[in-house]
Amino acid sequence: MEENKTFREKMSDRLNNTHTVRIIVACGILGIVCILFSSFFSDSKAKKREDTESDPQEVSYISLTRYENELRQNLAEIICSIQGAGSTKVMLTMESTVEQVYATDKSVTQKDSNNTRQTDTADNKDLSTQSTYITVELSDGTQQTVLVKEIQPKVRGVLVVCEGGDNEIVREKVTDAVTKMLDISSSKVSVAPLAN
């Protein structure tokens, strides 16, 4: 008699058993938990990847801001220690942004196969140069270019506002310190008294 039952009838009998229903519900809940758990971890990996793959202009802006802040703080600390300068505020203007130089792989090929000699004349139309950035694979599988060096921007001008800015001797000492520290001319430095 058991053999004559159809598949549907067999499944119906098993589903009427409460133990089987509990197992199916537990498996379903476990599956949902696994899906939620995996999406949580993939979101954190995506966020890490976004952090490491920032826009080069954004990274350059952050580097410039950090460089300016450190330079401003260092100048203010040094100027405060000059006798008579007192409380100090410093403002900087920069020529450009931070320049980042990445490692490249250059290959030079010559189009004319008969002449394999490379010459440095004005007529080297047969040479072609191809340049590609060198990348490394990070532990999370993302590719990142290799940064060789970071060239900091030049200072265009400095404004120093200090308590002793109305004293000619203090102004001269502050201007001399700033010009020596930043290797700029005194025409790019302005010292003013701090308002009360």
C-alpha positions as CSV (number, residue, x, y, z in Angstrom):
1,M,0.0,0.0,0.0
2,E,2.9,2.3,0.9
3,E,4.3,1.8,-2.6
4,N,1.1,2.9,-4.3
5,K,1.2,6.4,-2.8
6,T,2.3,9.2,-5.1
7,F,5.1,11.5,-4.3
8,R,2.7,14.2,-3.4
9,E,1.0,12.0,-0.8
10,K,4.3,10.9,0.7
11,M,5.4,14.5,1.1
12,S,2.1,15.5,2.6
13,D,2.5,12.7,5.2
14,R,5.9,13.9,6.1
15,L,4.9,17.6,6.3
16,N,2.2,16.7,8.7
17,N,4.9,15.4,11.1
18,T,5.8,18.4,13.4
19,H,9.4,17.3,13.7
20,T,10.0,17.6,10.0
21,V,8.3,21.0,9.8
22,R,10.6,22.3,12.6
23,I,13.7,21.1,10.8
24,I,12.6,22.8,7.6
25,V,11.8,26.1,9.4
26,A,15.2,25.9,11.2
27,C,17.0,25.4,7.9
28,G,15.2,28.4,6.4
29,I,16.0,30.6,9.3
30,L,19.7,29.5,9.2
31,G,19.8,30.3,5.5
32,I,18.4,33.8,6.1
33,V,21.0,34.4,8.8
34,C,23.8,33.2,6.5
35,I,22.7,35.6,3.8
36,L,22.5,38.5,6.2
37,F,25.8,37.6,7.7
38,S,27.5,37.4,4.3
39,S,26.1,40.8,3.2
40,F,27.5,42.3,6.4
41,F,31.0,41.1,5.7
42,S,30.9,42.0,1.9
43,D,29.8,45.5,2.8
44,S,32.8,46.0,5.1
45,K,35.2,44.7,2.5
46,A,33.6,47.0,-0.1
47,K,34.0,49.9,2.3
48,K,37.7,49.0,2.9
49,R,38.2,48.8,-0.9
50,E,36.6,52.2,-1.4
51,D,39.0,53.6,1.3
52,T,42.1,52.2,-0.5
53,E,40.9,53.1,-4.0
54,S,40.3,56.8,-3.4
55,D,40.3,59.3,-6.2
56,P,43.9,60.5,-6.7
57,Q,42.7,64.1,-6.7
58,E,41.0,63.5,-3.3
59,V,44.1,61.9,-1.9
60,S,46.2,64.8,-3.2
61,Y,43.8,67.3,-1.5
62,I,44.0,65.4,1.8
63,S,47.8,65.3,1.5
64,L,47.9,69.1,0.7
65,T,45.6,69.9,3.7
66,R,47.7,67.7,6.0
67,Y,51.0,69.3,4.8
68,E,49.6,72.8,5.1
69,N,48.3,72.2,8.7
70,E,51.6,70.7,9.8
71,L,53.6,73.5,8.3
72,R,51.2,76.1,9.8
73,Q,51.5,74.5,13.3
74,N,55.3,74.3,13.1
75,L,55.6,77.9,12.0
76,A,53.2,79.1,14.8
77,E,55.2,77.1,17.4
78,I,58.5,78.5,16.2
79,I,57.2,82.1,16.0
80,C,55.6,81.9,19.4
81,S,59.0,81.1,20.9
82,I,60.6,84.2,19.4
83,Q,61.1,86.8,22.2
84,G,58.3,89.4,22.0
85,A,56.2,87.6,19.4
86,G,53.6,86.3,21.8
87,S,50.4,84.6,20.7
88,T,50.6,83.8,16.9
89,K,48.3,82.9,14.0
90,V,49.7,81.8,10.6
91,M,48.1,81.6,7.2
92,L,49.8,80.0,4.2
93,T,49.1,80.1,0.5
94,M,50.5,77.4,-1.7
95,E,51.6,77.4,-5.4
96,S,49.9,74.1,-6.3
97,T,48.8,70.8,-4.9
98,V,50.9,67.9,-3.9
99,E,52.4,66.1,-7.0
100,Q,52.5,62.3,-6.8
101,V,54.9,60.4,-8.9
102,Y,54.0,56.8,-9.6
103,A,56.3,54.0,-10.8
104,T,56.0,53.4,-14.5
105,D,57.3,50.8,-17.0
106,K,58.4,52.4,-20.2
107,S,59.1,50.5,-23.4
108,V,60.6,52.0,-26.5
109,T,60.0,50.3,-29.8
110,Q,61.3,51.1,-33.3
111,K,58.9,50.8,-36.2
112,D,61.6,50.3,-38.8
113,S,62.8,46.7,-38.5
114,N,65.8,47.2,-40.9
115,N,67.4,49.8,-38.7
116,T,67.7,48.6,-35.0
117,R,70.0,51.4,-33.9
118,Q,68.4,54.2,-31.8
119,T,69.6,57.7,-32.4
120,D,69.1,60.9,-30.5
121,T,68.5,63.1,-33.5
122,A,65.6,65.3,-34.3
123,D,64.4,62.8,-36.9
124,N,63.5,59.8,-34.7
125,K,60.0,59.4,-36.0
126,D,60.5,55.7,-36.1
127,L,60.6,55.4,-32.3
128,S,57.4,54.9,-30.2
129,T,57.3,55.0,-26.4
130,Q,54.7,53.2,-24.4
131,S,54.3,53.8,-20.6
132,T,52.2,51.9,-18.2
133,Y,51.8,52.2,-14.4
134,I,53.2,49.5,-12.2
135,T,50.6,48.0,-9.9
136,V,50.7,45.6,-7.0
137,E,48.0,43.3,-5.8
138,L,46.9,43.9,-2.2
139,S,45.9,41.2,0.3
140,D,42.2,41.9,-0.4
141,G,42.7,41.4,-4.1
142,T,42.6,45.0,-5.2
143,Q,45.2,46.5,-7.5
144,Q,47.1,49.6,-6.4
145,T,49.7,51.7,-8.2
146,V,53.1,52.1,-6.7
147,L,53.8,55.6,-5.4
148,V,57.5,56.5,-5.8
149,K,57.5,60.0,-4.3
150,E,55.4,62.9,-3.3
151,I,56.5,66.4,-4.2
152,Q,55.2,68.9,-1.7
153,P,54.1,72.3,-3.2
154,K,56.0,75.5,-2.8
155,V,54.8,78.2,-0.5
156,R,53.5,81.3,-2.3
157,G,53.0,83.5,0.7
158,V,52.8,83.6,4.5
159,L,50.8,85.9,6.7
160,V,51.9,86.0,10.4
161,V,49.7,87.8,12.9
162,C,51.3,88.0,16.4
163,E,51.0,90.1,19.5
164,G,54.4,91.7,18.9
165,G,53.7,92.4,15.2
166,D,53.7,96.1,15.9
167,N,57.3,96.1,17.1
168,E,59.8,96.6,14.2
169,I,62.5,94.3,15.8
170,V,60.0,91.5,16.3
171,R,58.7,91.8,12.8
172,E,62.2,91.6,11.5
173,K,63.0,88.5,13.6
174,V,59.7,86.8,12.5
175,T,60.3,87.6,8.8
176,D,63.9,86.3,9.0
177,A,62.7,83.0,10.7
178,V,60.0,82.4,8.2
179,T,62.2,83.1,5.2
180,K,64.9,80.8,6.4
181,M,62.5,78.0,7.5
182,L,60.6,78.0,4.2
183,D,63.4,79.2,1.8
184,I,61.3,82.0,0.4
185,S,62.0,85.7,-0.1
186,S,61.0,88.3,2.5
187,S,58.6,89.8,-0.1
188,K,56.4,86.7,0.4
189,V,56.1,87.2,4.2
190,S,53.8,89.7,5.9
191,V,53.8,90.3,9.7
192,A,50.9,92.1,11.3
193,P,50.0,92.9,14.9
194,L,47.3,90.7,16.6
195,A,44.1,92.7,17.4
196,N,43.1,92.7,21.0
